[in-house]
Amino acid sequence: MIKDAEGCRLEVYKCPANKSTIGFGHLLREGEKLDRVTLAQAEELLKKDIKRVAIKPLKGLIEKGSLTQNQYDAVVSLVFNVGPGDKNTKELDFATSKTLRLIQNFAKNKASMTQEQLVQFEIDLRREWSEFCKGGDKVLPGLIKRRQKELDLFFGHPAPSKKDK
């Protein structure tokens, strides 16, 4: 999912947030000097980035095994794209977001949730997850589509239409 959403560019480019990027969405860090990479190097950067940016920050936030693989993959894709959060910026911070709190509550209580509570959880999570659709200060159509795909993966189905309710 991340590879498809990010695409791969073998030369440095500016992402929509105006940050120097290469490969599959690898943000160049201070002191990192890369102008060009091979596909194999881009894939290696992606593996390292997923561990550093998404999987490590999620440890301790979401109990291991409390989500299905698809649910976990959807969360990893979101966190890879938006970052785990930096409390020192004005940007939406995943680590302190309502999105994370909803997921944690679901992971902890899903076995005892009623059908009504599960439906409300889906409504709430889709709303909160969709807050992460900005690149810089602009809502980006590509991020709207990506968030929708992540949510569809998380829930195992597309969002219900108004006529389904």
C-alpha positions in Angstrom: 0.0 0.0 0.0 2.8 2.5 0.9 4.7 1.8 -2.3 1.6 2.4 -4.4 0.6 5.5 -2.5 4.0 7.1 -2.5 5.2 6.1 -5.9 9.0 6.0 -6.5 11.2 8.8 -7.7 14.9 8.0 -8.0 15.9 11.6 -7.9 15.4 14.2 -5.2 12.1 16.1 -5.4 10.0 18.4 -3.2 6.9 16.8 -1.7 3.7 18.8 -1.4 4.9 20.0 2.1 8.0 21.4 0.3 10.4 18.9 1.9 13.3 17.2 0.0 12.3 13.6 -0.7 13.6 10.6 -2.7 12.5 7.1 -3.4 9.3 5.9 -1.8 8.6 9.1 0.2 11.9 9.1 2.1 12.3 12.6 3.6 15.9 13.6 3.5 17.2 14.2 7.0 19.7 16.8 8.0 23.2 15.9 6.7 21.8 13.2 4.4 23.3 13.8 0.9 21.4 11.8 -1.7 20.7 13.2 -5.2 19.9 9.9 -6.9 19.2 6.3 -5.8 18.7 3.0 -7.5 15.4 1.1 -7.1 17.1 -1.3 -4.7 18.4 1.6 -2.6 14.9 3.2 -2.6 13.4 -0.1 -1.4 16.0 -0.4 1.4 15.3 3.2 2.5 11.6 2.4 2.6 12.1 -0.7 4.8 14.2 1.4 7.2 11.8 4.3 7.2 8.8 2.1 7.9 10.6 0.7 11.0 11.9 4.1 12.1 8.9 6.3 11.3 6.0 4.0 11.9 6.6 0.7 13.6 8.9 1.9 16.4 6.7 4.8 17.4 3.6 2.5 17.4 5.3 0.2 20.0 3.6 0.8 23.3 0.9 2.9 21.7 -1.0 -0.1 20.2 -0.8 -3.4 22.0 0.8 -6.1 19.8 -1.8 -8.4 18.3 -4.7 -6.2 19.3 -5.5 -5.3 15.7 -5.8 -7.5 12.6 -2.9 -7.4 10.1 -5.0 -5.2 7.7 -5.9 -2.8 10.5 -2.3 -2.6 11.6 -1.1 -2.1 8.0 -3.5 0.8 7.6 -2.3 2.5 10.7 1.4 2.0 9.6 0.6 3.5 6.2 -1.0 6.5 7.9 1.8 7.0 10.4 4.4 6.6 7.6 2.8 9.3 5.6 2.0 11.8 8.4 4.9 11.0 10.8 4.5 9.9 14.4 4.2 13.5 15.5 6.2 16.3 16.8 4.7 18.1 19.7 6.9 21.2 18.9 5.0 22.0 15.7 1.5 23.3 15.0 0.8 20.3 12.7 -1.6 17.6 13.6 0.2 15.2 15.9 -0.6 11.5 15.5 0.8 10.5 18.9 -1.7 12.8 20.7 -4.5 12.6 18.2 -8.1 11.5 18.7 -7.4 9.0 15.9 -4.9 7.2 18.0 -7.1 7.3 21.1 -10.0 5.8 19.2 -7.8 3.0 17.8 -6.4 2.3 21.3 -9.9 2.1 22.8 -11.1 -0.1 20.0 -8.1 -2.5 20.3 -8.7 -2.8 24.1 -12.5 -3.1 24.0 -13.5 -4.6 20.6 -14.4 -8.0 22.0 -17.1 -6.5 24.3 -18.3 -3.7 21.9 -22.0 -3.9 20.8 -22.9 -3.6 17.1 -24.0 -0.1 17.8 -20.7 0.8 19.4 -18.8 -0.7 16.5 -20.8 1.4 14.0 -20.2 4.5 16.0 -16.5 3.7 16.2 -16.3 3.4 12.4 -18.1 6.7 12.0 -15.8 8.4 14.5 -12.6 6.9 13.2 -13.4 7.7 9.5 -14.0 11.3 10.5 -10.9 11.7 12.6 -8.6 9.7 10.2 -9.7 12.1 7.4 -8.2 15.0 9.3 -4.8 13.9 8.0 -5.4 15.1 4.4 -3.1 18.1 4.3 0.3 18.6 2.6 1.7 21.8 3.9 -1.5 23.9 4.6 -3.5 22.5 1.6 -6.0 19.6 1.5 -4.7 17.4 -1.3 -7.0 15.2 -3.4 -4.3 12.4 -3.4 -4.3 12.3 0.4 -8.1 12.2 0.5 -7.9 9.1 -1.8 -5.0 7.6 0.3 -6.9 8.0 3.6 -10.0 6.4 2.0 -7.9 3.4 0.9 -6.4 3.1 4.4 -9.8 3.2 6.0 -11.2 0.7 3.6 -8.3 -1.6 4.5 -8.8 -1.0 8.2 -12.5 -1.8 8.1 -12.4 -4.4 5.3 -15.0 -2.5 3.3 -15.7 0.9 1.8 -17.5 3.5 3.8 -21.3 3.0 3.8 -23.1 5.4 1.6 -25.9 7.5 3.0 -28.5 5.3 1.3 -27.0 2.2 3.1 -27.9 3.8 6.5 
